[in-house]
Structure formats: structure tokens, C-alpha cells
Amino acid sequence: MLLAGKLRQYGLTVDRQVPINIEYDGVHIENAFRVDLLIEGKLVVEIKSVEQTLPVHAKQVIIYLRLMRLPLGLLINFGAPTFRDGIRRLVNNHKDFASSRLRANQREASN
């Protein structure tokens, strides 16, 4: 995939088609889902190429984040009219997670 290759050129660790196992009530399912891209072991990226994303696409990313216990994911739709229209940031109920810009503003305000 071109996106994975380009991210690797920038020095990032990118894993493709990362399997997610599920264990529930004593039942273990290997490779129940696959994440399109996992960047630096922290960021889930799900790639679509559809005319319009649906709520189920965002839910898919949230489920992956919860199963992997990760805070942040991106849903990227290359079928949208513009890249800006096709990217969506999703957060997994993580309380201690804030953008670096917000943290920097909080430090400046406290000085």
C-alpha cells in the first residue's frame, strides 16, 4: 500500500493487516478482525474508498480501538471529494488523552 510505504519513508513503524483476536466468556477467536494500518503501535488507521462513509464505518474503528485498548484512530475515505472531507478522527473514551496543542496551552496558562 502506498500510504504505508510513504509513512515508512518518514521513519514511522507501520504494520498492515494487523489481526485482532477476541476472547469472550471462555471462547477465543483468532483473527476475528484485521486493522488496515497500525502506526507506531498506537494509531489505528482504517482505509475506505466509498462515496460516503456510514456510521458503521466509524463504529468499526471504535470497536478496534476498544479491543486493542488504544485511544486514537483515523477513518480515511479516499472516495470523498477532498482529503479533508474524507478524514475523521475517532477517540476511544480515553480520559487522559489531549492534543499536544491543548497540553502546551495548559502549561503556558499555569506559568
N, CA, C and O atoms as CSV, one atom per row, in Angstrom:
chain,resi,resn,atom,element,x,y,z
A,1,MET,N,N,0.845,-1.172,0.000
A,1,MET,CA,C,0.000,0.000,0.000
A,1,MET,C,C,0.896,1.242,0.000
A,1,MET,O,O,1.869,1.317,0.751
A,2,LEU,N,N,0.565,2.186,-0.827
A,2,LEU,CA,C,1.371,3.394,-0.972
A,2,LEU,C,C,1.449,4.219,0.310
A,2,LEU,O,O,2.514,4.732,0.655
A,3,LEU,N,N,0.327,4.349,1.016
A,3,LEU,CA,C,0.317,5.148,2.241
A,3,LEU,C,C,1.278,4.560,3.264
A,3,LEU,O,O,2.043,5.297,3.887
A,4,ALA,N,N,1.250,3.251,3.444
A,4,ALA,CA,C,2.152,2.598,4.395
A,4,ALA,C,C,3.601,2.830,3.992
A,4,ALA,O,O,4.442,3.119,4.844
A,5,GLY,N,N,3.900,2.707,2.713
A,5,GLY,CA,C,5.258,2.930,2.235
A,5,GLY,C,C,5.737,4.346,2.477
A,5,GLY,O,O,6.875,4.565,2.894
A,6,LYS,N,N,4.872,5.297,2.216
A,6,LYS,CA,C,5.241,6.706,2.415
A,6,LYS,C,C,5.479,7.009,3.900
A,6,LYS,O,O,6.420,7.722,4.250
A,7,LEU,N,N,4.627,6.467,4.761
A,7,LEU,CA,C,4.809,6.680,6.203
A,7,LEU,C,C,6.115,6.057,6.684
A,7,LEU,O,O,6.785,6.613,7.554
A,8,ARG,N,N,6.477,4.918,6.127
A,8,ARG,CA,C,7.750,4.270,6.481
A,8,ARG,C,C,8.927,5.130,6.031
A,8,ARG,O,O,9.946,5.189,6.720
A,9,GLN,N,N,8.799,5.801,4.879
A,9,GLN,CA,C,9.862,6.697,4.412
A,9,GLN,C,C,10.109,7.825,5.403
A,9,GLN,O,O,11.227,8.329,5.514
A,10,TYR,N,N,9.057,8.224,6.126
A,10,TYR,CA,C,9.191,9.270,7.146
A,10,TYR,C,C,9.698,8.712,8.465
A,10,TYR,O,O,9.780,9.440,9.454
A,11,GLY,N,N,10.044,7.414,8.494
A,11,GLY,CA,C,10.625,6.828,9.692
A,11,GLY,C,C,9.634,6.233,10.671
A,11,GLY,O,O,10.011,5.867,11.785
A,12,LEU,N,N,8.377,6.129,10.279
A,12,LEU,CA,C,7.367,5.561,11.177
A,12,LEU,C,C,7.296,4.051,11.020
A,12,LEU,O,O,7.537,3.518,9.936
A,13,THR,N,N,6.967,3.371,12.097
A,13,THR,CA,C,6.718,1.937,12.055
A,13,THR,C,C,5.270,1.730,11.657
A,13,THR,O,O,4.362,2.218,12.329
A,14,VAL,N,N,5.052,1.013,10.575
A,14,VAL,CA,C,3.705,0.790,10.055
A,14,VAL,C,C,3.501,-0.708,9.850
A,14,VAL,O,O,4.249,-1.357,9.119
A,15,ASP,N,N,2.474,-1.243,10.508
A,15,ASP,CA,C,2.089,-2.641,10.313
A,15,ASP,C,C,0.778,-2.664,9.544
A,15,ASP,O,O,-0.127,-1.874,9.813
A,16,ARG,N,N,0.687,-3.579,8.580
A,16,ARG,CA,C,-0.517,-3.700,7.750
A,16,ARG,C,C,-1.278,-4.963,8.109
A,16,ARG,O,O,-0.686,-5.979,8.473
A,17,GLN,N,N,-2.603,-4.885,8.001
A,17,GLN,CA,C,-3.485,-6.028,8.216
A,17,GLN,C,C,-3.181,-6.735,9.538
A,17,GLN,O,O,-2.968,-7.947,9.579
A,18,VAL,N,N,-3.166,-5.948,10.615
A,18,VAL,CA,C,-2.867,-6.465,11.951
A,18,VAL,C,C,-4.075,-7.240,12.468
A,18,VAL,O,O,-5.172,-6.688,12.550
A,19,PRO,N,N,-3.886,-8.525,12.822
A,19,PRO,CA,C,-5.016,-9.313,13.318
A,19,PRO,C,C,-5.406,-8.929,14.737
A,19,PRO,O,O,-4.552,-8.605,15.563
A,20,ILE,N,N,-6.693,-8.968,15.008
A,20,ILE,CA,C,-7.229,-8.730,16.346
A,20,ILE,C,C,-7.951,-9.998,16.771
A,20,ILE,O,O,-8.861,-10.471,16.091
A,21,ASN,N,N,-7.530,-10.540,17.905
A,21,ASN,CA,C,-8.179,-11.723,18.460
A,21,ASN,C,C,-9.239,-11.291,19.472
A,21,ASN,O,O,-9.126,-10.232,20.089
A,22,ILE,N,N,-10.251,-12.107,19.630
A,22,ILE,CA,C,-11.321,-11.832,20.593
A,22,ILE,C,C,-11.402,-12.993,21.562
A,22,ILE,O,O,-11.325,-14.159,21.172
A,23,GLU,N,N,-11.559,-12.651,22.843
A,23,GLU,CA,C,-11.845,-13.666,23.842
A,23,GLU,C,C,-13.036,-13.180,24.661
A,23,GLU,O,O,-13.012,-12.094,25.241
A,24,TYR,N,N,-14.066,-13.998,24.693
A,24,TYR,CA,C,-15.283,-13.626,25.412
A,24,TYR,C,C,-15.900,-14.877,26.029
A,24,TYR,O,O,-16.157,-15.863,25.338
A,25,ASP,N,N,-16.127,-14.822,27.310
A,25,ASP,CA,C,-16.817,-15.899,28.023
A,25,ASP,C,C,-16.172,-17.267,27.732
A,25,ASP,O,O,-16.858,-18.263,27.505
A,26,GLY,N,N,-14.835,-17.277,27.747
A,26,GLY,CA,C,-14.103,-18.520,27.540
A,26,GLY,C,C,-13.939,-18.939,26.092
A,26,GLY,O,O,-13.290,-19.948,25.817
A,27,VAL,N,N,-14.507,-18.191,25.161
A,27,VAL,CA,C,-14.375,-18.508,23.738
A,27,VAL,C,C,-13.315,-17.593,23.137
A,27,VAL,O,O,-13.382,-16.372,23.279
A,28,HIS,N,N,-12.335,-18.195,22.464
A,28,HIS,CA,C,-11.249,-17.440,21.851
A,28,HIS,C,C,-11.371,-17.543,20.327
A,28,HIS,O,O,-11.446,-18.640,19.773
A,29,ILE,N,N,-11.388,-16.392,19.665
A,29,ILE,CA,C,-11.470,-16.364,18.200
A,29,ILE,C,C,-10.213,-15.676,17.668
A,29,ILE,O,O,-9.985,-14.491,17.910
A,30,GLU,N,N,-9.412,-16.436,16.947
A,30,GLU,CA,C,-8.196,-15.908,16.331
A,30,GLU,C,C,-8.558,-15.106,15.083
A,30,GLU,O,O,-9.451,-15.489,14.326
A,31,ASN,N,N,-7.865,-14.003,14.879
A,31,ASN,CA,C,-8.018,-13.193,13.662
A,31,ASN,C,C,-9.468,-12.812,13.390
A,31,ASN,O,O,-9.929,-12.894,12.252
A,32,ALA,N,N,-10.186,-12.397,14.423
A,32,ALA,CA,C,-11.594,-12.023,14.262
A,32,ALA,C,C,-11.735,-10.790,13.365
A,32,ALA,O,O,-12.675,-10.688,12.578
A,33,PHE,N,N,-10.795,-9.864,13.495
A,33,PHE,CA,C,-10.799,-8.645,12.690
A,33,PHE,C,C,-9.371,-8.372,12.236
A,33,PHE,O,O,-8.420,-8.962,12.748
A,34,ARG,N,N,-9.235,-7.466,11.264
A,34,ARG,CA,C,-7.914,-7.018,10.817
A,34,ARG,C,C,-7.930,-5.496,10.658
A,34,ARG,O,O,-8.796,-4.929,9.991
A,35,VAL,N,N,-6.958,-4.861,11.285
A,35,VAL,CA,C,-6.788,-3.415,11.177
A,35,VAL,C,C,-5.987,-3.129,9.916
A,35,VAL,O,O,-4.957,-3.759,9.676
A,36,ASP,N,N,-6.453,-2.183,9.113
A,36,ASP,CA,C,-5.738,-1.853,7.871
A,36,ASP,C,C,-4.305,-1.426,8.159
A,36,ASP,O,O,-3.363,-2.008,7.619
A,37,LEU,N,N,-4.132,-0.406,9.014
A,37,LEU,CA,C,-2.795,0.070,9.382
A,37,LEU,C,C,-2.727,0.320,10.881
A,37,LEU,O,O,-3.670,0.832,11.484
A,38,LEU,N,N,-1.603,-0.047,11.468
A,38,LEU,CA,C,-1.306,0.299,12.855
A,38,LEU,C,C,0.022,1.032,12.829
A,38,LEU,O,O,1.052,0.458,12.475
A,39,ILE,N,N,-0.007,2.302,13.206
A,39,ILE,CA,C,1.168,3.155,13.107
A,39,ILE,C,C,1.786,3.328,14.491
A,39,ILE,O,O,1.123,3.737,15.444
A,40,GLU,N,N,3.074,3.003,14.571
A,40,GLU,CA,C,3.835,3.106,15.821
A,40,GLU,C,C,3.177,2.330,16.964
A,40,GLU,O,O,3.411,2.642,18.131
A,41,GLY,N,N,2.369,1.336,16.649
A,41,GLY,CA,C,1.699,0.532,17.666
A,41,GLY,C,C,0.659,1.288,18.459
A,41,GLY,O,O,0.174,0.798,19.479
A,42,LYS,N,N,0.305,2.501,17.994
A,42,LYS,CA,C,-0.578,3.375,18.772
A,42,LYS,C,C,-1.768,3.929,18.011
A,42,LYS,O,O,-2.801,4.214,18.616
A,43,LEU,N,N,-1.654,4.086,16.725
A,43,LEU,CA,C,-2.692,4.741,15.929
A,43,LEU,C,C,-3.291,3.754,14.936
A,43,LEU,O,O,-2.593,3.213,14.079
A,44,VAL,N,N,-4.596,3.530,15.066
A,44,VAL,CA,C,-5.328,2.667,14.139
A,44,VAL,C,C,-5.785,3.515,12.962
A,44,VAL,O,O,-6.372,4.580,13.152
A,45,VAL,N,N,-5.520,3.051,11.754
A,45,VAL,CA,C,-5.992,3.744,10.559
A,45,VAL,C,C,-6.803,2.746,9.732
A,45,VAL,O,O,-6.302,1.697,9.327
A,46,GLU,N,N,-8.051,3.094,9.496
A,46,GLU,CA,C,-8.936,2.266,8.673
A,46,GLU,C,C,-9.153,3.008,7.361
A,46,GLU,O,O,-9.545,4.175,7.356
A,47,ILE,N,N,-8.897,2.329,6.259
A,47,ILE,CA,C,-8.969,2.927,4.928
A,47,ILE,C,C,-10.245,2.489,4.226
A,47,ILE,O,O,-10.587,1.306,4.210
A,48,LYS,N,N,-10.945,3.462,3.645
A,48,LYS,CA,C,-12.126,3.191,2.825
A,48,LYS,C,C,-11.984,3.947,1.512
A,48,LYS,O,O,-11.218,4.905,1.408
A,49,SER,N,N,-12.729,3.505,0.523
A,49,SER,CA,C,-12.849,4.240,-0.722
A,49,SER,C,C,-14.301,4.098,-1.181
A,49,SER,O,O,-14.626,3.319,-2.077
A,50,VAL,N,N,-15.155,4.881,-0.531
A,50,VAL,CA,C,-16.591,4.837,-0.796
A,50,VAL,C,C,-17.092,6.258,-1.035
A,50,VAL,O,O,-16.446,7.227,-0.636
A,51,GLU,N,N,-18.231,6.373,-1.679
A,51,GLU,CA,C,-18.789,7.694,-1.957
A,51,GLU,C,C,-19.060,8.464,-0.665
A,51,GLU,O,O,-18.817,9.668,-0.582
A,52,GLN,N,N,-19.565,7.752,0.334
A,52,GLN,CA,C,-19.884,8.384,1.611
A,52,GLN,C,C,-19.704,7.361,2.728
A,52,GLN,O,O,-20.199,6.238,2.634
A,53,THR,N,N,-18.989,7.756,3.793
A,53,THR,CA,C,-18.862,6.834,4.920
A,53,THR,C,C,-20.185,6.803,5.687
A,53,THR,O,O,-20.958,7.761,5.687
A,54,LEU,N,N,-20.406,5.684,6.325
A,54,LEU,CA,C,-21.624,5.465,7.101
A,54,LEU,C,C,-21.263,5.346,8.576
A,54,LEU,O,O,-20.098,5.120,8.906
A,55,PRO,N,N,-22.239,5.493,9.468
A,55,PRO,CA,C,-21.953,5.341,10.901
A,55,PRO,C,C,-21.277,4.009,11.241
A,55,PRO,O,O,-20.480,3.942,12.177
A,56,VAL,N,N,-21.584,2.968,10.501
A,56,VAL,CA,C,-20.983,1.661,10.758
A,56,VAL,C,C,-19.466,1.690,10.555
A,56,VAL,O,O,-18.752,0.932,11.212
A,57,HIS,N,N,-18.962,2.534,9.673
A,57,HIS,CA,C,-17.521,2.632,9.443
A,57,HIS,C,C,-16.814,3.212,10.666
A,57,HIS,O,O,-15.761,2.717,11.068
A,58,ALA,N,N,-17.384,4.250,11.254
A,58,ALA,CA,C,-16.812,4.833,12.475
A,58,ALA,C,C,-16.901,3.836,13.629
A,58,ALA,O,O,-15.966,3.710,14.420
A,59,LYS,N,N,-18.017,3.137,13.720
A,59,LYS,CA,C,-18.193,2.131,14.776
A,59,LYS,C,C,-17.133,1.042,14.651
A,59,LYS,O,O,-16.630,0.551,15.662
A,60,GLN,N,N,-16.793,0.664,13.436
A,60,GLN,CA,C,-15.758,-0.332,13.196
A,60,GLN,C,C,-14.436,0.109,13.831
A,60,GLN,O,O,-13.780,-0.682,14.509
A,61,VAL,N,N,-14.049,1.354,13.617
A,61,VAL,CA,C,-12.798,1.865,14.173
A,61,VAL,C,C,-12.870,1.885,15.699
A,61,VAL,O,O,-11.909,1.500,16.367
A,62,ILE,N,N,-13.989,2.326,16.253
A,62,ILE,CA,C,-14.153,2.365,17.711
A,62,ILE,C,C,-14.032,0.961,18.299
A,62,ILE,O,O,-13.397,0.782,19.338
A,63,ILE,N,N,-14.621,-0.019,17.661
A,63,ILE,CA,C,-14.520,-1.404,18.142
A,63,ILE,C,C,-13.060,-1.850,18.138
A,63,ILE,O,O,-12.596,-2.452,19.107
A,64,TYR,N,N,-12.335,-1.561,17.063
A,64,TYR,CA,C,-10.918,-1.920,17.008
A,64,TYR,C,C,-10.149,-1.254,18.151
A,64,TYR,O,O,-9.330,-1.896,18.808
A,65,LEU,N,N,-10.414,0.032,18.385
A,65,LEU,CA,C,-9.727,0.752,19.453
A,65,LEU,C,C,-10.012,0.118,20.811
A,65,LEU,O,O,-9.104,-0.046,21.625
A,66,ARG,N,N,-11.258,-0.234,21.051
A,66,ARG,CA,C,-11.610,-0.845,22.333
A,66,ARG,C,C,-10.961,-2.208,22.501
A,66,ARG,O,O,-10.433,-2.513,23.570
A,67,LEU,N,N,-10.991,-3.025,21.467
A,67,LEU,CA,C,-10.397,-4.362,21.551
A,67,LEU,C,C,-8.886,-4.297,21.743
A,67,LEU,O,O,-8.304,-5.146,22.418
A,68,MET,N,N,-8.255,-3.293,21.150
A,68,MET,CA,C,-6.800,-3.161,21.241
A,68,MET,C,C,-6.372,-2.264,22.398
A,68,MET,O,O,-5.179,-2.100,22.657
A,69,ARG,N,N,-7.352,-1.684,23.094
A,69,ARG,CA,C,-7.103,-0.768,24.217
A,69,ARG,C,C,-6.205,0.401,23.797
A,69,ARG,O,O,-5.225,0.731,24.464
A,70,LEU,N,N,-6.574,1.009,22.676
A,70,LEU,CA,C,-5.848,2.156,22.141
A,70,LEU,C,C,-6.754,3.379,22.156
A,70,LEU,O,O,-7.974,3.241,22.066
A,71,PRO,N,N,-6.180,4.571,22.268
A,71,PRO,CA,C,-7.008,5.768,22.397
A,71,PRO,C,C,-7.444,6.434,21.097
A,71,PRO,O,O,-8.475,7.107,21.079
A,72,LEU,N,N,-6.690,6.268,20.005
A,72,LEU,CA,C,-6.927,7.125,18.845
A,72,LEU,C,C,-6.923,6.349,17.536
A,72,LEU,O,O,-6.101,5.458,17.320
A,73,GLY,N,N,-7.867,6.712,16.666
A,73,GLY,CA,C,-7.931,6.102,15.344
A,73,GLY,C,C,-8.323,7.116,14.294
A,73,GLY,O,O,-8.899,8.160,14.602
A,74,LEU,N,N,-8.005,6.802,13.056
A,74,LEU,CA,C,-8.406,7.629,11.923
A,74,LEU,C,C,-9.192,6.767,10.945
A,74,LEU,O,O,-8.826,5.627,10.659
A,75,LEU,N,N,-10.271,7.332,10.446
A,75,LEU,CA,C,-11.032,6.736,9.360
A,75,LEU,C,C,-10.757,7.601,8.144
A,75,LEU,O,O,-11.127,8.775,8.115
A,76,ILE,N,N,-10.110,7.026,7.143
A,76,ILE,CA,C,-9.749,7.785,5.946
A,76,ILE,C,C,-10.524,7.230,4.765
A,76,ILE,O,O,-10.433,6.044,4.445
A,77,ASN,N,N,-11.294,8.110,4.116
A,77,ASN,CA,C,-12.080,7.733,2.940
A,77,ASN,C,C,-11.495,8.427,1.715
A,77,ASN,O,O,-11.639,9.639,1.548
A,78,PHE,N,N,-10.837,7.650,0.863
A,78,PHE,CA,C,-10.256,8.211,-0.344
A,78,PHE,C,C,-11.298,8.434,-1.443
A,78,PHE,O,O,-10.965,8.931,-2.519
A,79,GLY,N,N,-12.553,8.069,-1.179
A,79,GLY,CA,C,-13.621,8.300,-2.136
A,79,GLY,C,C,-14.315,9.642,-1.950
A,79,GLY,O,O,-15.182,10.006,-2.744
A,80,ALA,N,N,-13.942,10.380,-0.905
A,80,ALA,CA,C,-14.548,11.690,-0.636
A,80,ALA,C,C,-14.039,12.723,-1.645
A,80,ALA,O,O,-12.977,12.539,-2.240
A,81,PRO,N,N,-14.798,13.811,-1.838
A,81,PRO,CA,C,-14.394,14.842,-2.808
A,81,PRO,C,C,-13.015,15.449,-2.522
A,81,PRO,O,O,-12.258,15.732,-3.450
A,82,THR,N,N,-12.688,15.649,-1.233
A,82,THR,CA,C,-11.376,16.178,-0.855
A,82,THR,C,C,-10.837,15.332,0.297
A,82,THR,O,O,-11.591,14.635,0.976
A,83,PHE,N,N,-9.535,15.403,0.505
A,83,PHE,CA,C,-8.943,14.657,1.611
A,83,PHE,C,C,-9.525,15.123,2.936
A,83,PHE,O,O,-9.824,14.312,3.812
A,84,ARG,N,N,-9.683,16.429,3.078
A,84,ARG,CA,C,-10.229,16.986,4.321
A,84,ARG,C,C,-11.620,16.414,4.611
A,84,ARG,O,O,-11.936,16.106,5.761
A,85,ASP,N,N,-12.444,16.273,3.584
A,85,ASP,CA,C,-13.775,15.694,3.759
A,85,ASP,C,C,-13.712,14.208,4.098
A,85,ASP,O,O,-14.648,13.661,4.680
A,86,GLY,N,N,-12.615,13.559,3.736
A,86,GLY,CA,C,-12.529,12.117,3.871
A,86,GLY,C,C,-11.803,11.615,5.099
A,86,GLY,O,O,-11.614,10.407,5.245
A,87,ILE,N,N,-11.387,12.507,5.990
A,87,ILE,CA,C,-10.664,12.043,7.172
A,87,ILE,C,C,-11.461,12.354,8.435
A,87,ILE,O,O,-12.018,13.440,8.590
A,88,ARG,N,N,-11.497,11.377,9.323
A,88,ARG,CA,C,-12.237,11.536,10.567
A,88,ARG,C,C,-11.416,10.955,11.711
A,88,ARG,O,O,-10.945,9.821,11.634
A,89,ARG,N,N,-11.250,11.733,12.762
A,89,ARG,CA,C,-10.506,11.325,13.955
A,89,ARG,C,C,-11.496,10.743,14.948
A,89,ARG,O,O,-12.543,11.338,15.208
A,90,LEU,N,N,-11.167,9.570,15.511
A,90,LEU,CA,C,-12.041,8.904,16.468
A,90,LEU,C,C,-11.265,8.605,17.745
A,90,LEU,O,O,-10.114,8.173,17.694
A,91,VAL,N,N,-11.903,8.836,18.885
A,91,VAL,CA,C,-11.259,8.651,20.184
A,91,VAL,C,C,-12.031,7.615,20.982
A,91,VAL,O,O,-13.261,7.593,20.966
A,92,ASN,N,N,-11.301,6.764,21.676
A,92,ASN,CA,C,-11.873,5.670,22.444
A,92,ASN,C,C,-12.006,6.022,23.925
A,92,ASN,O,O,-11.200,5.551,24.727
A,93,ASN,N,N,-12.970,6.815,24.309
A,93,ASN,CA,C,-13.272,7.078,25.727
A,93,ASN,C,C,-12.040,7.178,26.607
A,93,ASN,O,O,-12.052,6.689,27.737
A,94,HIS,N,N,-11.005,7.783,26.127
A,94,HIS,CA,C,-9.758,7.875,26.876
A,94,HIS,C,C,-9.730,9.194,27.623
A,94,HIS,O,O,-9.805,10.256,27.005
A,95,LYS,N,N,-9.623,9.145,28.939
A,95,LYS,CA,C,-9.734,10.341,29.785
A,95,LYS,C,C,-8.474,11.211,29.785
A,95,LYS,O,O,-8.576,12.435,29.863
A,96,ASP,N,N,-7.290,10.600,29.699
A,96,ASP,CA,C,-6.046,11.344,29.830
A,96,ASP,C,C,-5.458,11.754,28.495
A,96,ASP,O,O,-4.277,12.094,28.417
A,97,PHE,N,N,-6.256,11.729,27.450
A,97,PHE,CA,C,-5.739,11.976,26.111
A,97,PHE,C,C,-6.158,13.369,25.654
A,97,PHE,O,O,-7.346,13.689,25.634
A,98,ALA,N,N,-5.193,14.185,25.291
A,98,ALA,CA,C,-5.486,15.520,24.767
A,98,ALA,C,C,-4.456,15.830,23.691
A,98,ALA,O,O,-3.360,15.271,23.686
A,99,SER,N,N,-4.814,16.715,22.794
A,99,SER,CA,C,-3.876,17.077,21.732
A,99,SER,C,C,-2.667,17.787,22.333
A,99,SER,O,O,-2.772,18.400,23.395
A,100,SER,N,N,-1.535,17.708,21.669
A,100,SER,CA,C,-0.323,18.346,22.180
A,100,SER,C,C,-0.516,19.857,22.256
A,100,SER,O,O,0.056,20.500,23.137
A,101,ARG,N,N,-1.299,20.433,21.365
A,101,ARG,CA,C,-1.561,21.872,21.388
A,101,ARG,C,C,-2.300,22.249,22.672
A,101,ARG,O,O,-1.995,23.272,23.285
A,102,LEU,N,N,-3.264,21.434,23.080
A,102,LEU,CA,C,-4.017,21.705,24.300
A,102,LEU,C,C,-3.097,21.603,25.512
A,102,LEU,O,O,-3.165,22.452,26.400
A,103,ARG,N,N,-2.251,20.600,25.569
A,103,ARG,CA,C,-1.335,20.451,26.702
A,103,ARG,C,C,-0.379,21.635,26.771
A,103,ARG,O,O,-0.085,22.123,27.862
A,104,ALA,N,N,0.111,22.105,25.628
A,104,ALA,CA,C,1.029,23.239,25.613
A,104,ALA,C,C,0.334,24.493,26.129
A,104,ALA,O,O,0.928,25.261,26.886
A,105,ASN,N,N,-0.913,24.708,25.729
A,105,ASN,CA,C,-1.679,25.868,26.200
A,105,ASN,C,C,-1.920,25.796,27.693
A,105,ASN,O,O,-1.898,26.830,28.361
A,106,GLN,N,N,-2.148,24.626,28.235
A,106,GLN,CA,C,-2.371,24.473,29.672
A,106,GLN,C,C,-1.108,24.813,30.445
A,106,GLN,O,O,-1.190,25.433,31.505
A,107,ARG,N,N,0.068,24.419,29.938
A,107,ARG,CA,C,1.334,24.714,30.615
A,107,ARG,C,C,1.585,26.222,30.595
A,107,ARG,O,O,2.009,26.788,31.603
A,108,GLU,N,N,1.330,26.879,29.462
A,108,GLU,CA,C,1.564,28.313,29.366
A,108,GLU,C,C,0.653,29.080,30.313
A,108,GLU,O,O,1.076,30.071,30.909
A,109,ALA,N,N,-0.583,28.641,30.458
A,109,ALA,CA,C,-1.546,29.319,31.323
A,109,ALA,C,C,-1.149,29.194,32.789
A,109,ALA,O,O,-1.431,30.093,33.581
A,110,SER,N,N,-0.495,28.087,33.166
A,110,SER,CA,C,-0.150,27.880,34.566
A,110,SER,C,C,1.126,28.621,34.968
A,110,SER,O,O,1.402,28.768,36.158
A,111,ASN,N,N,1.912,29.092,33.985
A,111,ASN,CA,C,3.183,29.823,34.289
A,111,ASN,C,C,2.929,31.260,34.598
A,111,ASN,O,O,3.868,32.008,34.871
